[in-house]
Amino acid sequence: MRVHENQLQNKKDPTKIEVMLSIKLKTIVFILSTFTITLAQAEDFNFSLGTQITTLGPGIEVHSRVNDYFGMRTNVSYFTFSHEDKIDDINYDLDLDMLNLSIILDLHPFKNSFHLSGGIYFNNNEILGEGSSSLSFDIGGTNYSGSEIGTLNANVELGDLSPYVGFGWNTSAQKESGWGFVLNAGLMFTGSPDVVMTANGPIASNPIFKLNLDKEKAEFEKDIHKFEFYPVVNLGLNYRF
């Protein structure tokens, strides 16, 4: 779990963000390059490259046909989104950042475009929420004024490694070359989200308030448990070389 002091103001150092993103992108490029080079050394190397729109954001995918029954693919996607939502009767401004890399094995039981899939996602997914009010907050069953709380921050992190199962169609899977259509659907198991809640008002260090904040955190976790199983749908085009 990553908790930074500057999250109390729900602001991040742009320089740190750029450095972290650069490191992650370089790591992803290295994994994709290693994956492609390894497959290229295979005797019957046949691969496709494509772009996709997914529920994890836009992405690119490399797919290789091992034989008529099996294929392997890796996908990288990135998505960021901001919106307002009400969680446990508190209005939050939410910022969602999702960076995902997958390695998936496809089984083609009928030696055609249909496949069953299983694999793993390497995730860097985070939700930052900022709740504020000029009136009052109900924290753990106790009312506090907005001036006492200041800003209520919630930092949610999903699992770093997520198993995936699904099915789909890849019309280029059995081709020697040419364009293909891709559709995949499945579930990614992220596990229970990790939640950290803080406030930056004058009451933040009060022991009773901290106990009530723990209760609020438990309610918050119940309200976001839907992220434990995340639906993954991919739709895209590829070209097989």
Secondary structure, DSSP 8 states (H G I E B T S, - for coil): ----GGGGGT---HHHHHHHHHHHHHHHHHHHHHHHHHHHTSTT--EEEEEEEETTEEEEEEEEE-SSSEEEEEEEEEEEEEEEEEETTEEEEEEEEEEEEEEEEEE-TTSSSEEEEEEEEEEEEEEEEEE--SSEEEETTEEEEHHHH--EEEEEE--SEEEEEEEEEETTTT-SSEEEEEEEEEEEE--S-EEEEEE-STTTT-HHHHHHHHHHHHHHHHHTGGGGEEEEEEEEEEEE-
